[in-house]
Amino acid sequence: NIANATEFLNKLPIIIDDSSVLTAEEIMATIKKYTLKDGLACVYLDYVGLVANGYQEDYQNIAYTYKVLKQVAKDTQIPICILNQYLKRNFL
């Protein structure tokens, strides 16, 4: 079963963009670009707490990023799964 699953996953068009220090607008533009070019089915965004939008407070950056990603999900009709490690960082 694992071999079959691996074979299936290897055939999927998986795109990994490991750019660092992006703004919400840059992420939105990347999603739209890949949607037009490759026809994305889903987007996963890891560590949304590191998206740099120019606000002094982390919660403001996260709130703005969520707002932008909600709009791009609506515009493209693509589900966006967001992982937020913000609280983990502050509790350690």
MIDREN-453970 format. One record per residue: x, z, y of N, C-alpha, C, O in turn; residue number from 1. Coordinates in steps of 0.1 Angstrom, whole numbers, plus 2048, in hexadecimal, padded with zeros to 3 digits. Layout:
! residues N
+------+------+------+-------+-------+-------+------+------+------+------+------+------+------+
: n.px : n.pz : n.py : ca.px : ca.pz : ca.py : c.px : c.pz : c.py : o.px : o.pz : o.py : resi :
+------+------+------+-------+-------+-------+------+------+------+------+------+------+------+
:    X :    Z :    Y :     X :     Z :     Y :    X :    Z :    Y :    X :    Z :    Y :  NUM :
...
+------+------+------+-------+-------+-------+------+------+------+------+------+------+------+
***
This chain:
! residues 92
+------+------+------+-------+-------+-------+------+------+------+------+------+------+------+
: n.px : n.pz : n.py : ca.px : ca.pz : ca.py : c.px : c.pz : c.py : o.px : o.pz : o.py : resi :
+------+------+------+-------+-------+-------+------+------+------+------+------+------+------+
:  808 :  800 :  7F4 :   800 :   800 :   800 :  809 :  800 :  80D :  805 :  7F9 :  817 :    1 :
:  813 :  807 :  80C :   81C :   808 :   818 :  823 :  7FA :  81A :  824 :  7F6 :  826 :    2 :
:  827 :  7F3 :  810 :   82C :   7E6 :   811 :  822 :  7DC :  817 :  826 :  7D4 :  820 :    3 :
:  816 :  7DD :  813 :   80B :   7D4 :   818 :  809 :  7D7 :  827 :  807 :  7CE :  82F :    4 :
:  808 :  7E4 :  82A :   806 :   7E8 :   838 :  811 :  7E3 :  841 :  80F :  7DF :  84C :    5 :
:  81E :  7E5 :  83C :   829 :   7E0 :   844 :  829 :  7D1 :  846 :  82C :  7CC :  851 :    6 :
:  826 :  7CA :  83C :   825 :   7BB :   83D :  81A :  7B7 :  847 :  81C :  7AE :  84F :    7 :
:  80F :  7BE :  847 :   804 :   7BC :   850 :  809 :  7BF :  85F :  806 :  7B6 :  868 :    8 :
:  80F :  7CA :  861 :   813 :   7CE :   86E :  81E :  7C5 :  873 :  81F :  7C2 :  87F :    9 :
:  827 :  7C0 :  86B :   831 :   7B7 :   86F :  82C :  7A9 :  874 :  833 :  7A2 :  87C :   10 :
:  820 :  7A6 :  871 :   81A :   799 :   875 :  812 :  79B :  883 :  80F :  791 :  889 :   11 :
:  810 :  7A7 :  887 :   809 :   7AA :   893 :  812 :  7A8 :  89F :  81E :  7AB :  89F :   12 :
:  80C :  7A3 :  8AA :   814 :   7A1 :   8B6 :  815 :  7AE :  8BE :  80D :  7B1 :  8C7 :   13 :
:  81F :  7B6 :  8BB :   821 :   7C3 :   8C1 :  82B :  7C2 :  8CC :  836 :  7BD :  8CA :   14 :
:  828 :  7C6 :  8D8 :   831 :   7C5 :   8E4 :  834 :  7D3 :  8E8 :  82C :  7DC :  8EA :   15 :
:  841 :  7D6 :  8E9 :   846 :   7E3 :   8EE :  84E :  7E1 :  8FB :  858 :  7DA :  8FB :   16 :
:  848 :  7E7 :  905 :   84F :   7E6 :   912 :  854 :  7F4 :  915 :  84D :  7FE :  918 :   17 :
:  861 :  7F6 :  914 :   868 :   803 :   916 :  86E :  804 :  924 :  878 :  80B :  925 :   18 :
:  868 :  7FE :  92E :   86D :   800 :   93B :  86B :  80E :  940 :  862 :  815 :  93C :   19 :
:  874 :  812 :  949 :   873 :   820 :   94E :  870 :  820 :  95C :  872 :  817 :  964 :   20 :
:  86A :  82B :  961 :   867 :   82E :   96F :  85E :  823 :  975 :  862 :  81D :  97F :   21 :
:  853 :  821 :  96F :   84A :   817 :   974 :  83F :  81E :  97C :  83C :  82A :  97A :   22 :
:  839 :  816 :  985 :   82D :   81B :   98D :  821 :  817 :  985 :  822 :  80F :  97C :   23 :
:  816 :  81D :  989 :   809 :   819 :   982 :  806 :  80A :  985 :  801 :  803 :  97C :   24 :
:  809 :  805 :  991 :   807 :   7F7 :   994 :  810 :  7EE :  98B :  80B :  7E3 :  987 :   25 :
:  81C :  7F2 :  989 :   825 :   7EA :   980 :  820 :  7EA :  972 :  821 :  7E0 :  96B :   26 :
:  81B :  7F5 :  96D :   815 :   7F6 :   960 :  809 :  7ED :  95F :  807 :  7E5 :  955 :   27 :
:  800 :  7ED :  969 :   7F4 :   7E5 :   96A :  7F8 :  7D6 :  96A :  7F2 :  7CE :  962 :   28 :
:  802 :  7D2 :  971 :   806 :   7C4 :   972 :  80C :  7C0 :  964 :  809 :  7B5 :  960 :   29 :
:  813 :  7C9 :  95D :   819 :   7C5 :   950 :  80D :  7C4 :  946 :  80E :  7BA :  93E :   30 :
:  803 :  7CC :  946 :   7F8 :   7CB :   93D :  7F1 :  7BE :  940 :  7ED :  7B7 :  936 :   31 :
:  7EE :  7BB :  94C :   7E7 :   7AE :   94F :  7EF :  7A2 :  94B :  7EA :  798 :  946 :   32 :
:  7FD :  7A3 :  94D :   805 :   797 :   949 :  805 :  795 :  93A :  803 :  78A :  936 :   33 :
:  806 :  7A0 :  932 :   806 :   79E :   924 :  7F8 :  79B :  91F :  7F7 :  794 :  915 :   34 :
:  7EE :  79F :  926 :   7E0 :   79C :   922 :  7DE :  78D :  923 :  7D9 :  786 :  91A :   35 :
:  7E3 :  787 :  92E :   7E1 :   779 :   930 :  7EA :  771 :  927 :  7E6 :  766 :  922 :   36 :
:  7F6 :  775 :  925 :   800 :   76E :   91D :  7FD :  76F :  90E :  7FE :  765 :  906 :   37 :
:  7FB :  77C :  909 :   7FB :   77E :   8FA :  7ED :  783 :  8F5 :  7EB :  783 :  8E9 :   38 :
:  7E4 :  786 :  8FE :   7D7 :   78B :   8FA :  7D8 :  799 :  8F3 :  7D6 :  79A :  8E7 :   39 :
:  7DB :  7A3 :  8FB :   7DC :   7B1 :   8F5 :  7CF :  7B6 :  8F0 :  7C4 :  7B2 :  8F4 :   40 :
:  7D0 :  7BE :  8E5 :   7C4 :   7C5 :   8DF :  7C3 :  7D3 :  8E4 :  7B8 :  7D9 :  8E4 :   41 :
:  7CF :  7DA :  8E6 :   7CF :   7E8 :   8EA :  7DC :  7EB :  8F1 :  7E6 :  7E4 :  8EF :   42 :
:  7DC :  7F5 :  8FA :   7E8 :   7F9 :   900 :  7EA :  808 :  8FE :  7E1 :  810 :  8FF :   43 :
:  7F6 :  80C :  8FB :   7FA :   81A :   8F9 :  804 :  81E :  904 :  80E :  817 :  905 :   44 :
:  802 :  828 :  90C :   80B :   82C :   916 :  810 :  83A :  913 :  808 :  843 :  913 :   45 :
:  81D :  83B :  911 :   822 :   848 :   90E :  828 :  84F :  91A :  82E :  849 :  923 :   46 :
:  826 :  85C :  91B :   82B :   865 :   925 :  827 :  861 :  933 :  82F :  85D :  93C :   47 :
:  81A :  861 :  936 :   815 :   85D :   943 :  819 :  866 :  94E :  819 :  862 :  95A :   48 :
:  81E :  871 :  94B :   823 :   87B :   955 :  830 :  876 :  95C :  834 :  87B :  966 :   49 :
:  836 :  86C :  956 :   843 :   866 :   95C :  840 :  85A :  965 :  84A :  854 :  96A :   50 :
:  834 :  856 :  966 :   831 :   84A :   96E :  832 :  84E :  97D :  82C :  858 :  981 :   51 :
:  83B :  847 :  984 :   83E :   84B :   992 :  836 :  843 :  99C :  837 :  837 :  99D :   52 :
:  82D :  84A :  9A2 :   824 :   844 :   9AC :  827 :  849 :  9BA :  820 :  845 :  9C4 :   53 :
:  831 :  851 :  9BC :   834 :   855 :   9CA :  82E :  862 :  9CF :  830 :  866 :  9DA :   54 :
:  825 :  868 :  9C7 :   81F :   875 :   9CA :  829 :  881 :  9C7 :  831 :  880 :  9BE :   55 :
:  828 :  88B :  9CF :   831 :   897 :   9CD :  82D :  89F :  9C0 :  836 :  8A4 :  9B9 :   56 :
:  820 :  8A0 :  9BE :   81B :   8A9 :   9B3 :  819 :  8A0 :  9A7 :  813 :  895 :  9A8 :   57 :
:  81D :  8A5 :  99B :   81C :   89E :   98F :  80D :  89A :  98C :  80A :  88F :  988 :   58 :
:  804 :  8A4 :  98F :   7F6 :   8A1 :   98C :  7F0 :  896 :  994 :  7E7 :  88F :  990 :   59 :
:  7F6 :  894 :  9A0 :   7F1 :   889 :   9A9 :  7F6 :  87C :  9A3 :  7EE :  872 :  9A3 :   60 :
:  802 :  87B :  99E :   807 :   86F :   998 :  7FF :  86C :  98B :  7FB :  860 :  989 :   61 :
:  7FC :  876 :  983 :   7F4 :   873 :   977 :  7E6 :  86F :  97B :  7E1 :  865 :  974 :   62 :
:  7E0 :  875 :  984 :   7D2 :   871 :   988 :  7D2 :  863 :  98D :  7C8 :  85B :  98A :   63 :
:  7DB :  85F :  995 :   7DC :   852 :   99A :  7DE :  847 :  98F :  7D8 :  83D :  98F :   64 :
:  7E7 :  84B :  986 :   7EA :   842 :   97B :  7DD :  840 :  972 :  7DA :  835 :  96E :   65 :
:  7D6 :  84B :  96F :   7C9 :   84A :   968 :  7BF :  841 :  96F :  7B9 :  838 :  969 :   66 :
:  7BF :  842 :  97C :   7B5 :   83A :   984 :  7B9 :  82B :  983 :  7B0 :  823 :  981 :   67 :
:  7C5 :  828 :  984 :   7CA :   81A :   983 :  7C8 :  814 :  975 :  7C3 :  809 :  973 :   68 :
:  7CB :  81C :  96B :   7CA :   818 :   95D :  7BB :  816 :  959 :  7B8 :  80D :  951 :   69 :
:  7B3 :  81F :  95E :   7A4 :   81D :   95C :  79F :  810 :  961 :  797 :  809 :  95B :   70 :
:  7A4 :  80D :  96D :   7A0 :   800 :   973 :  7A5 :  7F4 :  96B :  79D :  7EA :  969 :   71 :
:  7B2 :  7F4 :  967 :   7B7 :   7E9 :   95F :  7B0 :  7E8 :  952 :  7AE :  7DD :  94D :   72 :
:  7AD :  7F3 :  94B :   7A5 :   7F3 :   93F :  798 :  7EC :  941 :  793 :  7E4 :  938 :   73 :
:  791 :  7EF :  94C :   784 :   7EA :   94F :  786 :  7DB :  952 :  77E :  7D3 :  94D :   74 :
:  790 :  7D7 :  959 :   792 :   7C9 :   95D :  795 :  7C0 :  951 :  791 :  7B5 :  950 :   75 :
:  79E :  7C5 :  948 :   7A3 :   7BD :   93C :  79A :  7BF :  930 :  79C :  7B8 :  926 :   76 :
:  792 :  7CA :  930 :   78A :   7CD :   924 :  793 :  7D1 :  918 :  790 :  7CE :  90C :   77 :
:  79F :  7D7 :  91B :   7A8 :   7DB :   911 :  7A9 :  7EB :  911 :  7AA :  7F1 :  91B :   78 :
:  7A7 :  7F1 :  905 :   7A9 :   7FF :   904 :  7B7 :  804 :  907 :  7C0 :  7FD :  902 :   79 :
:  7B8 :  80E :  90F :   7C6 :   813 :   912 :  7C6 :  822 :  90E :  7BE :  82A :  912 :   80 :
:  7CF :  825 :  905 :   7D1 :   832 :   8FF :  7DD :  838 :  907 :  7E8 :  833 :  907 :   81 :
:  7DA :  844 :  90D :   7E4 :   84A :   915 :  7E9 :  857 :  90F :  7E0 :  860 :  90B :   82 :
:  7F6 :  859 :  90E :   7FC :   866 :   909 :  801 :  86D :  915 :  809 :  867 :  91D :   83 :
:  7FD :  879 :  916 :   802 :   881 :   922 :  809 :  88E :  91D :  803 :  896 :  917 :   84 :
:  816 :  88F :  920 :   81E :   89A :   91C :  821 :  8A3 :  928 :  82A :  8AB :  928 :   85 :
:  819 :  8A2 :  932 :   81B :   8A9 :   93F :  81B :  8B9 :  93C :  824 :  8BF :  941 :   86 :
:  811 :  8BE :  935 :   810 :   8CC :   933 :  81B :  8D1 :  92A :  821 :  8DC :  92C :   87 :
:  81F :  8C9 :  920 :   82A :   8CD :   917 :  837 :  8D0 :  91F :  83E :  8DA :  91D :   88 :
:  83A :  8C7 :  929 :   846 :   8C8 :   930 :  846 :  8D5 :  938 :  850 :  8DC :  93A :   89 :
:  83A :  8D9 :  93E :   83A :   8E5 :   947 :  839 :  8F2 :  93F :  83C :  8FD :  945 :   90 :
:  836 :  8F2 :  932 :   835 :   8FE :   92A :  842 :  902 :  923 :  844 :  90D :  91F :   91 :
:  84C :  8F9 :  923 :   858 :   8FB :   91C :  862 :  903 :  924 :  86D :  906 :  920 :   92 :
+------+------+------+-------+-------+-------+------+------+------+------+------+------+------+
***
